[in-house]
Every structure is written in C-alpha cells, then in structure tokens.
Amino acid sequence: MAEEGQVISCHTVESWNEQLQKGIAAKKLIVVDFTASWCPPCKLMSPILSELAKKLPAVIFLKSVAEEWAVEAMPTFVLTKEGKVLERIVGAKKDELQLAVEKHATTVENATTANA
C-alpha cells in the first residue's frame, strides 16, 4: 500500500477498483496515468507525476494499464473526482498536466474548506 505523496501502481483489476473506490469515497481528486513500459513519452512523464504526487499529497495518483477508459494513445492522464471525469490530457504535456492537476486540486481543497 502506498502512502500519501506517492504514485500507486495498479497491476490488477481488484487493486484498480479498490483505489478508485477509496478516492470516490474520500471525494479526492484522482489523477490516473495510463502508461506502458515500452512508451518513451511515458517514461519521460513518470518522474513528473512522482514530483506532483509529493507536492500534492491530498491528491490520489494512480498508474494503470486499464483498458476500460478508451485510452487510444500513451501516455494519457485522466483526472476524476467522485466518479466523474474532469479532464483528459493525451501525450507527454508536462505543463498542461501540472496546470490541470493544480487547478483541480485547488478546487477540491476550496470545496473541502468551504464545507468545514
């Protein structure tokens, strides 16, 4: 089990479903990196995703090869909250990924603070 601030690799359907359900129940932003070991842009983005995970421990970062999300190119990043897709970024777009994660993480934090 990974701790906050880490990217969690989901190698089975069970671990994938478990992590998604945890994120949905906690109403946390989930960032999913659909990746492949043979993909050079995926390897390029891996340390960037790890750095974001360290910087934003309230966000759940998952790495998966799941097929049910209609991923057509790698890497593909999908940002979800409460089971709804907020944003999809296709390709090794470091700046776009960082902006999207920070934007949605801020939205999540503001909503949590407002409800407190």
Contacts in CASP RR format, 6 or more apart in sequence:
PFRMAT RR
TARGET T0000
AUTHOR 0000-0000-0000
METHOD contacts of the structure
MODEL  1
MAEEGQVISCHTVESWNEQLQKGIAAKKLIVVDFTASWCPPCKLMSPILS
ELAKKLPAVIFLKSVAEEWAVEAMPTFVLTKEGKVLERIVGAKKDELQLA
VEKHATTVENATTANA
2 8 0 8 1.000
4 57 0 8 1.000
4 58 0 8 1.000
5 53 0 8 1.000
5 54 0 8 1.000
5 56 0 8 1.000
5 57 0 8 1.000
5 61 0 8 1.000
6 50 0 8 1.000
6 53 0 8 1.000
6 54 0 8 1.000
6 61 0 8 1.000
7 33 0 8 1.000
7 46 0 8 1.000
7 49 0 8 1.000
7 50 0 8 1.000
7 53 0 8 1.000
7 61 0 8 1.000
7 62 0 8 1.000
7 63 0 8 1.000
8 19 0 8 1.000
8 60 0 8 1.000
8 61 0 8 1.000
8 62 0 8 1.000
8 63 0 8 1.000
9 62 0 8 1.000
9 63 0 8 1.000
9 64 0 8 1.000
10 16 0 8 1.000
10 19 0 8 1.000
10 62 0 8 1.000
10 63 0 8 1.000
10 64 0 8 1.000
10 66 0 8 1.000
13 66 0 8 1.000
16 62 0 8 1.000
16 64 0 8 1.000
16 66 0 8 1.000
19 30 0 8 1.000
19 60 0 8 1.000
19 62 0 8 1.000
20 30 0 8 1.000
20 62 0 8 1.000
20 80 0 8 1.000
20 83 0 8 1.000
22 60 0 8 1.000
23 30 0 8 1.000
23 60 0 8 1.000
24 30 0 8 1.000
24 82 0 8 1.000
24 83 0 8 1.000
26 60 0 8 1.000
27 81 0 8 1.000
27 82 0 8 1.000
27 108 0 8 1.000
27 112 0 8 1.000
28 58 0 8 1.000
28 59 0 8 1.000
28 60 0 8 1.000
28 81 0 8 1.000
28 108 0 8 1.000
29 58 0 8 1.000
29 59 0 8 1.000
29 60 0 8 1.000
29 79 0 8 1.000
29 80 0 8 1.000
29 81 0 8 1.000
29 86 0 8 1.000
29 101 0 8 1.000
29 104 0 8 1.000
29 105 0 8 1.000
29 107 0 8 1.000
29 108 0 8 1.000
30 59 0 8 1.000
30 60 0 8 1.000
30 61 0 8 1.000
30 62 0 8 1.000
30 79 0 8 1.000
30 80 0 8 1.000
30 81 0 8 1.000
31 49 0 8 1.000
31 52 0 8 1.000
31 59 0 8 1.000
31 60 0 8 1.000
31 61 0 8 1.000
31 62 0 8 1.000
31 77 0 8 1.000
31 78 0 8 1.000
31 79 0 8 1.000
31 101 0 8 1.000
32 62 0 8 1.000
32 63 0 8 1.000
32 64 0 8 1.000
32 66 0 8 1.000
32 69 0 8 1.000
32 77 0 8 1.000
32 78 0 8 1.000
32 79 0 8 1.000
32 80 0 8 1.000
33 42 0 8 1.000
33 45 0 8 1.000
33 46 0 8 1.000
33 49 0 8 1.000
33 61 0 8 1.000
33 62 0 8 1.000
33 63 0 8 1.000
33 64 0 8 1.000
33 75 0 8 1.000
33 76 0 8 1.000
33 77 0 8 1.000
34 64 0 8 1.000
34 65 0 8 1.000
34 66 0 8 1.000
34 69 0 8 1.000
34 71 0 8 1.000
34 74 0 8 1.000
34 75 0 8 1.000
34 76 0 8 1.000
34 77 0 8 1.000
34 78 0 8 1.000
35 42 0 8 1.000
35 45 0 8 1.000
35 46 0 8 1.000
35 63 0 8 1.000
35 64 0 8 1.000
35 65 0 8 1.000
35 74 0 8 1.000
35 75 0 8 1.000
36 42 0 8 1.000
36 65 0 8 1.000
36 74 0 8 1.000
39 74 0 8 1.000
39 75 0 8 1.000
41 74 0 8 1.000
41 75 0 8 1.000
41 91 0 8 1.000
41 92 0 8 1.000
42 74 0 8 1.000
42 75 0 8 1.000
42 92 0 8 1.000
44 92 0 8 1.000
45 75 0 8 1.000
45 91 0 8 1.000
45 92 0 8 1.000
45 94 0 8 1.000
45 97 0 8 1.000
48 94 0 8 1.000
48 97 0 8 1.000
48 98 0 8 1.000
49 61 0 8 1.000
49 63 0 8 1.000
49 97 0 8 1.000
52 59 0 8 1.000
52 61 0 8 1.000
52 97 0 8 1.000
52 98 0 8 1.000
52 101 0 8 1.000
53 59 0 8 1.000
53 61 0 8 1.000
56 101 0 8 1.000
56 102 0 8 1.000
56 105 0 8 1.000
58 105 0 8 1.000
58 108 0 8 1.000
58 109 0 8 1.000
59 101 0 8 1.000
59 105 0 8 1.000
59 108 0 8 1.000
69 76 0 8 1.000
69 78 0 8 1.000
72 90 0 8 1.000
73 90 0 8 1.000
73 91 0 8 1.000
74 91 0 8 1.000
75 90 0 8 1.000
75 91 0 8 1.000
75 92 0 8 1.000
76 88 0 8 1.000
76 89 0 8 1.000
76 90 0 8 1.000
76 91 0 8 1.000
77 88 0 8 1.000
77 89 0 8 1.000
77 90 0 8 1.000
77 91 0 8 1.000
77 97 0 8 1.000
77 100 0 8 1.000
78 85 0 8 1.000
78 87 0 8 1.000
78 88 0 8 1.000
79 85 0 8 1.000
79 86 0 8 1.000
79 87 0 8 1.000
79 88 0 8 1.000
79 89 0 8 1.000
79 100 0 8 1.000
79 101 0 8 1.000
79 104 0 8 1.000
80 86 0 8 1.000
81 104 0 8 1.000
81 108 0 8 1.000
86 104 0 8 1.000
87 100 0 8 1.000
87 104 0 8 1.000
89 96 0 8 1.000
89 97 0 8 1.000
89 100 0 8 1.000
END
